[in-house]
Amino acid sequence: MTIRGIAVSAGIAFGQAKVLRTQESKLDYHLLPPDQLSREQQRLNRALKALIKQSQSSADKLDPDSENYQLIQADLMLLEDEELLAELSDTIGQRQFSAALAVEHTFAKQAQAMQEIDSPYMARRAEDVLSLGQRLIRILLTGHCDNLSRLPENAIVLAKDITPAEFATLPLERVSALVLQTGGVTSHTAILARSAGIPTLMSCPWQTLEVTDGQALAVDAINGELYLAPKPEQIEYLAAQKQQADERKSALQALKGNVTQTADGRPIPLLANVGCISEVNHLADVGAEGVGLFRTEFMFMNNHELPDENRQYQLYCDALQLLDGKPLTIRSMDIGADKEVPALAMTVEENPALGLRGVRYTLAHPELFAAQLRAILRAANHGPIRLMFPMVNQVEELEAILTLLEQCKQALVEAEKGYGELEIGIVVETPAAVFNLESMLPMLDFVSIGTNDLTQYTMAADRSNPLLIDQYPVLSPAIIRLIAQTIECAKAANVRVSMCGELASNPKAAALLVGLGLDEFSVNLASLLEVKEELSRWSHQDCVTLAQKALQISRIDALNQLLTHCHSS
């Protein structure tokens, strides 16, 4: 028996079912007599301690700089929040609710408040809060935690949903695949699954099957199918497909020591996008030539306290040491919109995507910005650093940034602290940045095109909204033309052009981007070798010819057909 889902993380897996039942338990909605309230408060305290202990145990096994660690820390912050704990206690004592009912009521209220804020980040946090509340309720009703660390070997985990924080607690060495009833390609859990290389199906109604723990399953996360008790011929077919995929992966590994270049020997630097030090450790696994995007905002998110100048300086120095002379491209903190920092008192905005984000936020908070700039300048004494600024739209913003940078240099001189020189760039990610680029180029050493936001702001489509998937294409004629205009403008000023958006990680687009004149790619680690292989198949002239054809196309479907045909031929 088979059932379909959306393949969000490619791969084929065989294993045994592990069903994480998340059906809502029936709670007793009767009010408790006063003499039972003290006992309920004690039960709540024990459940909180158990969940905190389990979460902390999972966090202790992770790199403190990793995103998974930070996700668990966000849950711990909520579980230890004094206002939330006081409200739980009051709900038991004053409303005479059971501990489980108090958790349901209070966490639902907290989630609703988050959902009323027009922010993709807060919407995701609302889901996490509800999931955390359900975990706490299950402890209260069953007397024990969901012990995900005890998954069987080769577990194919089936659940309604798994939040990013829950994903962070999974023993991935025992997980063969994930099958979830909800979610899609752009969900945070899907991104984490792809990063971890776990075959994953989402929007898969597996609950319509009679699945029990231990049953034999197969997951085809290439074609989007779940097999319950697969037949011998199905196993044989999938095993052959898996072998082909494994052989291709091995073949790609053989490329990691090769120089990235076109078929006629034109070198194309291929760097990596990273969000933490632990990812820098993996650059050698795929032969990346440096870091083309270090997302520094992750060190500010989901932490109790902001990292000070010295902590940031040490982290950048650690990255430089691991890179051993290869370039480190740092993006200054890109907070606001969907990236909230709990340690900062950030204003709730009606439309955060068009509000105080990127350099708009950091220029409005110069002390916070200056601490990061000083840390980066000091670290540049120990290795090559490129510094780029997100969401710069006009020359006045760039001038203000460079003025603050000069003030930071002077402050370091006065403090008798050494600093190194930086290459300066901006992330081009709005139409305004494209049209104003010429006036900013005399102050820049490079530009990096951020296609994720460039697409969102050009197409006027929220990239986190699943209803607008068709309005947020990975490739569109409008975006290709904006990229071409950006590159042409920068080339005229002899300024280097890189790309750090998801489009750079798409092998189908690699030859087109070279043909448009892109100097350098910065891609996610999982895609780097595929992009390297694709570039090696094309001569530079063939890339230029492809780009000329693409620029003549006005339809999204025709553009995709052209690139798909060229990629597969």
C-alpha positions as CSV (number, residue, x, y, z in Angstrom):
1,M,0.0,0.0,0.0
2,T,1.3,3.4,-0.9
3,I,0.3,7.0,-0.1
4,R,1.7,10.2,-1.6
5,G,3.2,13.3,0.1
6,I,5.5,16.2,-0.8
7,A,9.2,15.3,-1.0
8,V,10.9,18.2,0.8
9,S,14.3,16.5,1.5
10,A,15.4,14.1,-1.2
11,G,16.4,10.5,-0.5
12,I,15.2,6.9,-0.2
13,A,15.0,5.1,3.1
14,F,13.9,1.7,4.5
15,G,13.1,1.1,8.2
16,Q,10.6,0.5,10.9
17,A,7.8,2.8,11.8
18,K,7.9,4.9,15.0
19,V,4.6,6.7,15.4
20,L,4.6,9.8,17.5
21,R,1.0,10.1,18.5
22,T,-0.1,13.7,19.0
23,Q,-3.8,13.3,19.2
24,E,-5.3,15.7,21.7
25,S,-5.9,14.0,25.0
26,K,-9.3,14.6,26.6
27,L,-9.0,17.0,29.5
28,D,-11.3,17.2,32.4
29,Y,-12.9,20.6,32.2
30,H,-14.5,20.4,35.7
31,L,-13.3,22.9,38.3
32,L,-11.3,21.3,41.1
33,P,-12.2,21.6,44.8
34,P,-9.9,24.0,46.7
35,D,-8.2,21.2,48.7
36,Q,-6.8,19.7,45.4
37,L,-5.2,22.9,44.1
38,S,-2.0,22.6,46.0
39,R,-1.5,19.1,44.6
40,E,-2.1,20.3,41.1
41,Q,0.6,23.0,41.5
42,Q,3.1,20.4,42.7
43,R,2.2,18.2,39.6
44,L,2.8,21.1,37.4
45,N,6.2,21.9,39.0
46,R,7.3,18.3,38.6
47,A,6.2,18.2,34.9
48,L,8.0,21.5,34.2
49,K,11.2,20.1,35.8
50,A,11.0,16.9,33.8
51,L,10.6,18.8,30.5
52,I,13.3,21.3,31.3
53,K,15.7,18.4,32.3
54,Q,14.9,16.6,29.0
55,S,15.4,19.7,26.9
56,Q,18.6,20.7,28.7
57,S,19.9,17.1,28.2
58,S,19.3,17.4,24.5
59,A,20.9,20.8,24.3
60,D,24.0,19.6,26.2
61,K,24.8,17.2,23.3
62,L,24.8,20.1,20.7
63,D,27.2,22.7,19.6
64,P,26.2,26.0,21.4
65,D,26.6,27.9,18.2
66,S,24.3,25.6,16.3
67,E,20.8,26.5,15.2
68,N,19.4,23.4,16.9
69,Y,20.9,24.4,20.2
70,Q,19.3,27.9,19.9
71,L,15.9,26.4,19.1
72,I,16.0,24.3,22.3
73,Q,17.2,27.4,24.3
74,A,14.1,29.3,23.0
75,D,11.9,26.6,24.5
76,L,13.9,26.7,27.8
77,M,13.5,30.4,28.0
78,L,9.7,30.0,27.7
79,L,9.6,27.2,30.3
80,E,11.5,29.4,32.7
81,D,9.6,32.7,32.0
82,E,8.5,34.2,35.3
83,E,5.4,35.8,33.8
84,L,4.3,32.6,32.2
85,L,4.9,30.5,35.4
86,A,3.0,33.1,37.4
87,E,0.0,32.9,35.0
88,L,0.0,29.1,35.2
89,S,0.0,29.2,39.0
90,D,-2.8,31.9,39.1
91,T,-4.9,29.8,36.6
92,I,-4.7,26.8,38.9
93,G,-5.2,28.8,42.2
94,Q,-7.8,31.4,41.1
95,R,-9.7,29.6,38.3
96,Q,-9.5,26.2,40.0
97,F,-8.2,24.5,36.8
98,S,-6.3,21.2,36.7
99,A,-2.6,21.5,35.9
100,A,-3.2,20.1,32.4
101,L,-6.1,22.5,31.7
102,A,-4.1,25.4,33.0
103,V,-1.3,24.6,30.6
104,E,-3.7,24.3,27.7
105,H,-5.4,27.6,28.5
106,T,-2.2,29.6,29.2
107,F,-0.1,28.3,26.3
108,A,-3.0,28.8,23.9
109,K,-3.4,32.4,25.1
110,Q,0.4,32.9,24.6
111,A,0.3,31.5,21.1
112,Q,-2.8,33.6,20.2
113,A,-1.0,36.8,21.2
114,M,2.0,35.8,19.0
115,Q,-0.3,35.0,16.0
116,E,-1.9,38.4,16.2
117,I,1.5,39.9,15.4
118,D,2.1,40.2,11.6
119,S,5.4,38.4,11.6
120,P,6.4,35.0,10.0
121,Y,8.8,34.5,12.9
122,M,6.1,35.0,15.5
123,A,3.7,32.7,13.6
124,R,6.4,29.9,13.8
125,R,7.0,30.6,17.5
126,A,3.2,30.3,18.1
127,E,3.3,26.8,16.6
128,D,6.3,26.0,18.8
129,V,4.5,27.3,21.9
130,L,1.4,25.1,21.2
131,S,3.6,22.1,20.6
132,L,5.5,22.8,23.8
133,G,2.3,23.0,25.7
134,Q,1.2,19.6,24.3
135,R,4.4,18.0,25.4
136,L,3.9,19.4,28.9
137,I,0.3,18.1,29.0
138,R,1.4,14.6,27.9
139,I,3.8,14.5,30.8
140,L,1.0,15.5,33.2
141,L,-1.3,12.9,31.8
142,T,1.1,10.0,31.3
143,G,3.7,10.7,34.0
144,H,6.7,10.6,31.6
145,C,8.4,12.6,28.8
146,D,8.3,11.6,25.1
147,N,11.8,10.0,25.1
148,L,12.8,10.6,21.5
149,S,16.4,9.5,22.4
150,R,15.1,5.9,22.6
151,L,14.1,5.6,19.0
152,P,14.9,2.2,17.4
153,E,17.6,1.9,14.8
154,N,16.5,2.8,11.3
155,A,13.4,4.6,12.6
156,I,11.0,6.1,10.1
157,V,9.3,8.7,12.3
158,L,5.7,9.4,11.6
159,A,4.0,12.4,13.2
160,K,1.4,15.1,12.6
161,D,4.1,17.7,12.8
162,I,7.6,18.1,14.3
163,T,8.6,21.6,15.4
164,P,12.2,22.8,14.8
165,A,12.8,22.5,18.6
166,E,11.5,18.9,18.6
167,F,13.7,18.2,15.5
168,A,16.7,19.4,17.5
169,T,16.1,16.7,20.1
170,L,15.9,13.8,17.6
171,P,18.9,11.3,17.6
172,L,19.5,11.7,13.9
173,E,21.8,8.8,13.7
174,R,18.8,6.5,14.3
175,V,16.4,8.3,12.0
176,S,16.1,7.0,8.5
177,A,13.3,9.3,7.4
178,L,10.5,11.6,8.5
179,V,6.9,11.5,7.4
180,L,4.7,14.4,8.5
181,Q,1.0,15.1,8.0
182,T,1.6,18.9,7.7
183,G,4.2,21.3,6.3
184,G,5.8,22.0,2.9
185,V,9.1,22.7,1.1
186,T,9.6,26.2,2.8
187,S,8.9,25.2,6.4
188,H,11.6,25.5,8.9
189,T,11.6,21.8,9.7
190,A,12.0,21.0,6.0
191,I,15.1,23.2,5.8
192,L,16.5,21.5,8.9
193,A,15.8,18.1,7.4
194,R,17.6,19.0,4.1
195,S,20.5,20.4,6.1
196,A,20.8,17.1,8.0
197,G,20.3,14.9,4.9
198,I,17.2,13.2,6.3
199,P,14.7,12.0,3.6
200,T,11.4,13.7,4.4
201,L,7.8,13.7,3.2
202,M,5.4,16.4,4.3
203,S,1.7,16.9,3.7
204,C,1.4,13.1,3.7
205,P,-1.9,11.7,5.2
206,W,-0.2,8.7,6.7
207,Q,-2.8,8.6,9.5
208,T,-5.3,7.2,7.0
209,L,-3.3,4.0,7.1
210,E,-3.2,1.5,10.0
211,V,0.4,2.1,10.9
212,T,1.8,0.6,14.1
213,D,5.3,0.8,15.7
214,G,7.7,-1.6,14.2
215,Q,6.0,-2.1,10.8
216,A,8.2,-2.2,7.8
217,L,8.1,1.0,5.7
218,A,9.9,2.5,2.8
219,V,10.1,6.2,1.9
220,D,10.7,7.5,-1.6
221,A,11.4,11.2,-0.9
222,I,12.3,11.7,-4.6
223,N,9.0,10.9,-6.1
224,G,7.0,11.6,-2.9
225,E,5.7,8.2,-1.8
226,L,5.4,6.2,1.4
227,Y,5.2,2.4,1.2
228,L,3.5,0.4,4.0
229,A,4.7,-3.2,4.1
230,P,6.4,-2.8,0.7
231,K,6.3,-5.7,-1.7
232,P,9.5,-7.5,-2.8
233,E,9.4,-5.9,-6.2
234,Q,8.9,-2.5,-4.7
235,I,11.9,-3.0,-2.4
236,E,14.0,-4.1,-5.3
237,Y,13.1,-1.1,-7.3
238,L,13.7,1.4,-4.5
239,A,16.9,-0.3,-3.5
240,A,18.2,0.2,-7.1
241,Q,17.1,3.8,-7.0
242,K,18.9,4.3,-3.7
243,Q,22.0,2.6,-5.0
244,Q,22.0,5.1,-7.9
245,A,21.6,8.0,-5.6
246,D,24.4,6.7,-3.3
247,E,26.7,6.2,-6.3
248,R,26.0,9.7,-7.5
249,K,26.8,11.1,-4.0
250,S,30.1,9.2,-4.0
251,A,30.9,10.5,-7.5
252,L,30.2,14.0,-6.3
253,Q,32.5,13.5,-3.4
254,A,35.3,12.8,-5.8
255,L,35.0,16.4,-7.1
256,K,35.6,18.1,-3.7
257,G,39.4,18.4,-4.3
258,N,38.9,19.8,-7.8
259,V,39.2,23.4,-8.7
260,T,35.8,24.8,-9.6
261,Q,35.9,25.8,-13.2
262,T,34.0,25.8,-16.5
263,A,34.8,23.1,-19.2
264,D,37.2,25.5,-20.9
265,G,39.1,26.2,-17.7
266,R,37.6,29.5,-16.5
267,P,37.8,29.4,-12.6
268,I,34.6,30.2,-10.7
269,P,35.1,30.6,-6.9
270,L,32.5,28.5,-5.0
271,L,32.0,29.5,-1.4
272,A,29.5,28.4,1.3
273,N,26.7,30.0,3.3
274,V,26.9,29.3,7.0
275,G,25.1,30.3,10.1
276,C,27.4,29.1,12.9
277,I,30.9,27.8,13.6
278,S,29.9,24.2,13.5
279,E,29.0,24.6,9.8
280,V,32.4,26.2,9.1
281,N,33.9,22.9,10.3
282,H,32.2,21.1,7.3
283,L,33.6,23.3,4.5
284,A,36.4,20.8,3.9
285,D,33.8,18.0,3.4
286,V,32.7,19.6,0.1
287,G,35.8,21.6,-0.8
288,A,34.3,25.0,-0.3
289,E,36.8,27.9,-1.1
290,G,35.7,30.0,1.9
291,V,32.6,31.5,3.4
292,G,30.6,33.7,1.1
293,L,27.9,34.4,3.7
294,F,28.2,34.2,7.5
295,R,24.7,35.0,8.9
296,T,25.7,36.7,12.2
297,E,22.1,37.3,13.4
298,F,21.9,33.7,14.6
299,M,24.2,34.4,17.5
300,F,21.8,37.1,18.6
301,M,18.6,35.1,18.2
302,N,17.2,32.8,20.9
303,N,19.7,33.8,23.6
304,H,19.1,35.2,27.0
305,E,21.8,37.8,26.6
306,L,23.3,39.7,23.6
307,P,26.9,38.6,22.8
308,D,29.2,41.4,23.7
309,E,32.1,42.7,21.5
310,N,34.6,40.3,23.0
311,R,32.3,37.3,22.5
312,Q,31.7,38.3,18.9
313,Y,35.4,38.9,18.3
314,Q,36.3,35.5,19.6
315,L,33.7,33.8,17.4
316,Y,35.0,35.5,14.2
317,C,38.6,34.6,15.2
318,D,37.5,31.0,15.6
319,A,36.0,31.0,12.1
320,L,39.2,32.5,10.6
321,Q,41.3,29.9,12.3
322,L,39.2,27.1,10.8
323,L,39.3,28.7,7.4
324,D,43.1,28.9,7.5
325,G,43.5,31.8,5.1
326,K,40.4,31.4,3.1
327,P,38.0,34.4,3.0
328,L,35.3,35.0,5.6
329,T,32.4,37.1,4.3
330,I,30.4,38.4,7.2
331,R,27.0,39.9,6.8
332,S,26.2,42.3,9.6
333,M,23.3,41.3,11.7
334,D,20.1,41.1,9.6
335,I,17.4,41.3,12.2
336,G,13.8,42.5,12.0
337,A,11.0,41.1,9.8
338,D,11.0,37.4,10.4
339,K,14.2,37.5,12.6
340,E,13.3,38.5,16.1
341,V,15.9,38.9,18.9
342,P,14.2,38.2,22.3
343,A,17.0,39.9,24.2
344,L,16.1,43.2,22.4
345,A,13.0,45.2,23.0
346,M,11.9,45.2,19.4
347,T,8.9,47.2,18.4
348,V,5.9,45.3,17.1
349,E,5.3,46.6,13.5
350,E,2.2,46.2,11.4
351,N,4.2,45.2,8.4
352,P,7.7,44.0,9.6
353,A,8.9,42.9,6.2
354,L,8.7,46.5,5.1
355,G,9.8,47.9,8.4
356,L,12.8,48.3,10.6
357,R,15.1,45.5,9.4
358,G,18.7,45.0,8.2
359,V,20.7,48.2,8.3
360,R,17.6,50.2,9.0
361,Y,17.5,48.5,12.4
362,T,21.3,48.6,13.1
363,L,21.6,52.3,12.1
364,A,18.8,53.1,14.5
365,H,20.7,51.3,17.2
366,P,24.3,52.5,16.7
367,E,25.7,51.2,20.0
368,L,24.6,47.6,19.1
369,F,25.9,48.1,15.5
370,A,29.2,49.6,16.7
371,A,30.0,46.7,19.0
372,Q,29.7,44.3,16.1
373,L,31.7,46.5,13.8
374,R,34.5,46.8,16.4
375,A,34.6,43.0,16.8
376,I,34.8,42.4,13.1
377,L,37.6,45.1,12.7
378,R,39.6,43.5,15.5
379,A,39.2,40.0,14.0
380,A,40.4,41.3,10.6
381,N,43.8,41.5,12.1
382,H,43.9,37.7,12.0
383,G,42.7,36.9,8.5
384,P,40.9,38.1,5.4
385,I,37.4,39.4,6.2
386,R,34.8,40.8,3.8
387,L,32.0,42.7,5.4
388,M,28.7,43.2,3.7
389,F,25.5,45.1,4.8
390,P,22.0,43.8,4.3
391,M,19.0,45.8,3.0
392,V,21.0,48.9,1.8
393,N,18.7,50.7,-0.6
394,Q,20.3,54.1,-1.0
395,V,23.6,56.0,-0.9
396,E,22.7,57.9,2.3
397,E,22.4,54.6,4.2
398,L,25.8,53.4,2.9
399,E,27.4,56.7,3.8
400,A,26.0,56.5,7.3
401,I,27.4,53.0,7.7
402,L,30.9,53.9,6.5
403,T,30.9,57.0,8.8
404,L,30.1,54.7,11.8
405,L,32.8,52.3,10.6
406,E,35.4,55.0,10.6
407,Q,34.3,56.1,14.1
408,C,34.8,52.5,15.3
409,K,38.3,52.4,13.8
410,Q,39.2,55.6,15.7
411,A,37.8,54.2,18.9
412,L,40.0,51.1,18.6
413,V,43.0,53.3,18.0
414,E,42.2,55.3,21.1
415,A,41.8,52.1,23.1
416,E,45.1,50.8,21.7
417,K,43.5,47.8,20.0
418,G,44.7,46.7,16.6
419,Y,42.4,46.2,13.6
420,G,42.6,45.0,10.1
421,E,41.3,46.5,6.8
422,L,38.1,45.1,5.4
423,E,36.6,44.6,1.9
424,I,33.3,46.4,1.9
425,G,30.1,45.2,0.2
426,I,26.3,45.3,0.3
427,V,23.7,42.7,-0.3
428,V,21.5,43.7,-3.3
429,E,18.1,42.5,-2.3
430,T,15.5,45.1,-3.4
431,P,14.7,46.8,-6.7
432,A,15.8,50.1,-5.1
433,A,19.3,48.7,-4.5
434,V,19.5,47.6,-8.1
435,F,18.5,51.0,-9.4
436,N,20.7,53.0,-7.0
437,L,23.7,50.7,-7.2
438,E,25.7,52.9,-9.6
439,S,25.9,55.8,-7.0
440,M,27.1,53.4,-4.3
441,L,29.7,51.4,-6.3
442,P,32.6,53.9,-5.8
443,M,32.4,53.1,-2.1
444,L,32.3,49.3,-2.6
445,D,34.7,46.4,-3.2
446,F,32.0,43.9,-4.0
447,V,28.3,43.3,-4.1
448,S,26.4,40.1,-3.3
449,I,23.0,39.5,-4.8
450,G,20.4,38.1,-2.2
451,T,17.8,36.5,-4.5
452,N,15.5,35.4,-1.7
453,D,14.4,38.9,-0.7
454,L,15.0,40.3,-4.2
455,T,12.3,37.9,-5.5
456,Q,10.0,38.6,-2.6
457,Y,10.2,42.4,-2.9
458,T,10.1,42.4,-6.7
459,M,7.1,39.9,-7.0
460,A,5.3,41.5,-4.0
461,A,4.9,37.9,-2.6
462,D,5.5,36.8,0.9
463,R,7.9,33.9,0.6
464,S,6.6,32.3,3.8
465,N,3.0,32.2,2.6
466,P,2.2,28.7,1.1
467,L,-0.7,30.3,-0.8
468,L,1.7,32.3,-2.9
469,I,4.1,29.6,-4.0
470,D,3.2,30.3,-7.7
471,Q,3.8,34.0,-7.1
472,Y,7.3,33.3,-5.7
473,P,9.1,31.4,-8.4
474,V,12.7,30.3,-8.0
475,L,13.4,31.5,-11.5
476,S,11.5,34.3,-13.3
477,P,12.2,36.6,-16.2
478,A,11.9,39.7,-14.0
479,I,14.5,38.4,-11.5
480,I,16.9,37.3,-14.2
481,R,16.8,40.8,-15.8
482,L,17.4,42.5,-12.4
483,I,20.4,40.2,-11.8
484,A,21.7,41.0,-15.3
485,Q,21.3,44.8,-14.6
486,T,23.1,44.5,-11.3
487,I,26.0,42.6,-12.8
488,E,26.3,44.9,-15.8
489,C,26.4,48.0,-13.6
490,A,29.0,46.5,-11.2
491,K,31.2,45.3,-14.0
492,A,31.3,48.8,-15.5
493,A,32.8,50.0,-12.2
494,N,35.1,47.0,-12.0
495,V,33.4,45.7,-8.8
496,R,33.2,42.0,-8.1
497,V,29.7,40.3,-8.0
498,S,28.8,37.3,-5.9
499,M,25.4,35.7,-5.1
500,C,24.4,34.3,-1.8
501,G,20.6,33.6,-2.3
502,E,19.1,30.2,-2.9
503,L,19.2,30.7,-6.6
504,A,23.0,30.3,-6.4
505,S,22.5,26.8,-4.9
506,N,20.2,25.7,-7.8
507,P,22.3,23.6,-10.2
508,K,19.9,24.4,-13.0
509,A,20.7,28.1,-12.8
510,A,24.5,27.8,-12.5
511,A,25.3,28.1,-16.2
512,L,22.9,30.9,-16.7
513,L,24.4,32.9,-13.8
514,V,27.9,32.5,-15.2
515,G,26.6,33.6,-18.6
516,L,25.2,36.7,-17.0
517,G,28.6,37.5,-15.6
518,L,28.5,36.3,-12.0
519,D,32.0,36.2,-10.6
520,E,31.4,34.1,-7.5
521,F,28.8,31.7,-6.0
522,S,28.0,31.3,-2.3
523,V,25.8,28.2,-1.8
524,N,24.5,25.9,0.9
525,L,26.8,23.1,1.8
526,A,24.3,20.4,0.6
527,S,24.3,21.8,-2.9
528,L,27.9,22.8,-3.4
529,L,29.2,19.7,-5.2
530,E,26.2,19.6,-7.5
531,V,26.8,23.2,-8.5
532,K,30.5,22.4,-9.0
533,E,29.7,19.5,-11.3
534,E,27.2,21.5,-13.3
535,L,29.7,24.3,-13.9
536,S,32.3,21.8,-15.1
537,R,29.9,20.7,-18.0
538,W,29.7,24.1,-19.6
539,S,32.2,26.3,-21.6
540,H,32.0,29.9,-20.8
541,Q,30.8,30.8,-24.3
542,D,27.9,28.3,-24.0
543,C,27.0,29.9,-20.7
544,V,26.8,33.3,-22.4
545,T,24.7,31.9,-25.2
546,L,22.3,30.4,-22.7
547,A,22.0,33.7,-20.8
548,Q,21.3,35.6,-24.1
549,K,18.4,33.1,-24.8
550,A,17.1,33.4,-21.3
551,L,17.0,37.2,-21.4
552,Q,14.7,37.0,-24.4
553,I,12.1,34.9,-22.6
554,S,9.1,36.5,-21.0
555,R,7.2,33.5,-19.5
556,I,8.2,31.7,-16.2
557,D,7.3,28.3,-17.6
558,A,9.3,28.8,-20.8
559,L,12.3,29.9,-18.7
560,N,12.1,26.9,-16.5
561,Q,11.7,24.6,-19.5
562,L,14.8,26.0,-21.1
563,L,17.0,25.6,-18.0
564,T,15.6,22.1,-17.2
565,H,16.3,20.9,-20.7
566,C,19.8,22.3,-20.7
567,H,20.5,20.9,-17.2
568,S,19.3,17.3,-18.1
569,S,20.9,17.2,-21.6
